[in-house]
Amino acid sequence: MLTGKTRTMRTLIIIPTYNELENLPPLLKDIFSNAPETDILIVDDHSPDGTGELADRLSAEDSRIHVMHRAGKLGLGTAYIAGFKYAIEQGYDAVFEMDADFSHDPRYLPDFLKQIEQADLVIGSRYIPGGSTPNWSLLRRFISGGGNIFARAVLWLPIHDCTAGFRCYRRHVLESIGLDTVKSQGYGFQVEMAYRVHKHGFRIVETPIVFVDRRVGKSKMSRAIFLEGFLYVLRARFSKLPPMAQADQIEKNTSEETAQVESASSQQEKQLPVGQK
């Protein structure tokens, strides 16, 4: 929590997990060292390594820790959407996105909490003075930096780090931007959320962070997720629909394209001689 002018602000940190057994205990310890009065929601996608069971044990020991179990690996975007809805239902005032792999350092939480008093969305930025990515390769910096420049230019976003995943939203923002119509994942999810917040006229501020690669485990980012972000930017820019309607139209177009491909494949198979099927 943090103290505002009139009352205490209730805060929730959403942490999606999938095979984060080794990271979770030290991460929670660091979070509570920097923000002792915040609550945490762990959204676990049925981790094979037992992360969900560990989260349940930690929750039983500490009332600040809450756990949401999902049936399988359903994606980062849907994990955050589920967490946002939980935060709204429970009446939290400020809601964080935070990775479980220590790439989002808990030492920055006090800065976020101070900034969110006067903003609607606070983004931990790698691309403003004081922010950096010290252990990235030149190729990764080129891809990430270039992707952000592309998203900023095409969508006219006044944000330096559109794909950043360390964020804090005010609840009224999440209630206003149509969470049920958000369809993107990964990079695309972060860009789409920032775009919706901006188009609704909410105040966005950036605070510098040093972003480092995960301490334990493997990265869950893929080429498909990166490509999705690229395509979202193009579709959002050239769509004449309002932001909340764009996602439904994009999903509809994608479904129609998939159906056409499947239909064409089926027709080709029917035309093959029996011995070649």
N, C-alpha and C positions, 0 to 999 in steps of 0.2 A: 504494500500500500504506500501511498504518499499523501502528504497533507496538503490539501488545497486551501483556498481562502474560506470556504464555507463548510466543507466536510471532508471526510477521508475518502480517497479514491481507491476503490478495490481493483487490484490488478491480477491478471492471469497470464501465465506463460504457457503457450501450447508447444509441446515437443513431440513431433511425430517420430516413431521409432520402428526400425526393422533391423534386427540383429545388432543391438547396441548394448549388449550385456556388460561389456567391460567399461564402456563410457558412462553409463547412467549414474552409478553411485557417486563418482567424483564430480560429475557435472552438477548434480543436485546439491552437493555440498558447497560447491563454488557459487551456485546461484543464491543459496540462502545466506552465504557469507556477504554477498553484495546487495541483496534485496531480501532481507529476512522476513518481511511481512507480505510478500507476494504469494500467490498460490500457483501451483503447477498442474497442468493437465497433460498426461502422457497418453498419446494416441498410438497404440501399438497394433501393427498389422499382422498379428499372429506369428510373431518372430519364431523361427525354428530353434534359435539358441536359448530360448527361455526368458527373453527380455520382458515379456508381458507378465510372467509369473513373478519375476523379481520386482517389477513395478507394483504388483499387488502387495507384496510383502513390505515394500517401502511405504506404501500408502497406509497400511495397517499401523505402521509405527509413527506416522506423521500426518496429521489432519490437513496439512497444507497441500498434500500430494493427492491428486485424483487420477484415475485411470479409465480410459475408454478402450475397449477391445473391439477389433474389427475382424471380419472373417478371413481376410487374406491381404495380400499386397495390392492395395487399391489405388495407390498413387499419393504423391505429396499434396497436390491441390485439394483432393477430396478429404484428406486428413485435416487440413487446415479449415476447410469449410465446416466439417463436423465439429471441430473445436470452436470455431466462431459462433456457431449456433448454440453450443453448450454455454459459452460465455454470455451470450445474450439472454438465454433462459435463466441463468443464475444471477443475472444482474451485475456483472462486472463492468467497470467503467473504462478500463484500458486493457487491451489484449495484445500480447506479444506473439510473433512468430520467432522460433528459435530452433536451430539444428541441434542434434544430440551429439555431434562429433567434435565439439570444442572449436570448430571454425568460427563460431560466434562466441566470443569471449565474454563470460559473465561480468567481468570487471567494467564493462560499458553500461551495465544496467542502470546505475545511478544517473548517468548522462541522459539516457532515454527517459527515465522517470521525471527528470527536471524539464526536459524539452516538451514532453507530452502535456504538461500543464498549460502550454500556450499554443498547441498545435493539434491537428486532427489526425495526422499520420507522421510518425518519425521513422526515417530510414537510416540504418547504419550503412554509411557510404564508404566505399573503397576508393572513390574517384574525386574526392575533395581534399583540400590541404589537411594533412594529418592522417589521412587514410592510405592504406597500401596493401599490396599482396606480395609479401617478401619472399615466399618460397615457391612462387609460380614460375613455370617456364616461359620463355618469350612467346611461344606459340599460344599458350593458354591466355597470356595477357593480351595478345593480339585479338584472339577470338572474343574474349569477354569484353575488352575495351571497345573493339569494333562493333560488337553487338549492341552495346549501350549507346554508342554514338548513332548507330543506325536507328534504334528505337526512338531516341530523343528527336532526331531530325525528322523522321517520318510521321511520328505522332505528335510532334510539337510539345513534348513533355519538358517542363522546367525542372528536371531531375537529372543529376549526374549519374546515379546508379539505379537504373530501372529494374535490373534483375536481382538486386540484393534481397536476401531472404531473412535478414535480421531487422525486424520491424515492430512498431507498436502502433496500434489503431485505437482511436476512441470508439466506444460502443455505438454511438449514434451514426458513425460513418458506416460501420458494418450493417446497420439496420437500413441504410439508405441506398446501397449500391446493388441490391438484387443478388444475393449470394446463390440463390437457386439456379441462376442462369450462368454462373461462372463455370466454364467447361475446361479450361486449360490446365496443364500440369507443368511442373518444373519451371524453366525460364519463362515460358508463356504465361504461367499462372501469376508470377510476380509482375510481369509487364501489364497483364490485363487488370490486375487489382489496382496498380498505380494509375493506369489510364482512367479507370472508372472513378477513382477518388478525385483525380484532377478534373475530369469532365463535370463532376458534381460541384466543383468550386470550393472544395475543402482545402484547408491550409496544410501544405506538406513542407516539412523541414528535414534536412539531412544532418547527421552527426557523424564525425569521422570514426572509422574503425580500422584496425589492422586485421586483415583476414588471412588466416593460415589454414593449410590443408588439415584434414582430420588426423587425429593422433593415432587412432586404432581403427582397423577395418578398411573396407574398400568404398570408393566413391560410388554413389548410386545414379549419377548423372550419365545420360546416354546421348548418342547422336540424334536419336529420334526425338528426345525431349528438347534438345537444342533447336532442331529443325522446326518443331512445333512452335517454339517461340518466334522464330523468324517468320513463319507463315502467318501467325496471329497478327504480327505487326502490319503486314501487307493487307490482310483482310480487314483489319480494324480501320486502317487509314482510308481505304477506298470504298468501304461500305457506307451507304447512305442511311443506314439504320442507326438509332441511338445505341450507346454502348451496351445497355442491358439486353437489347434485342439482337445484337450482333452474334453473340455466342450461340443462340438457338439457330440462327440462320447458317452459321459456319458448321455446326454439328449436322444440320439437315443436309447441307451440300456434301459434306464428307460421307454421310450415310448413303446418299444417292449415288455418289461416285463409286463407292464400294459395291453397291448393289449392281451397278452397270458392269463393273469388272467381273463380278461373280457370274452374272448372267451370260456375259460373253464367253467366259471360260466353260460354262455349262453347255452352251451351244456348240463350241468347238469340240467338246468331248463327245457329244451326240453324233457329230459328223464323222468321227474316226471309225475305221473298221473295227470290228469286235476284237480282233487280235492285237490292236494297238492301244486299246484303252487301258 
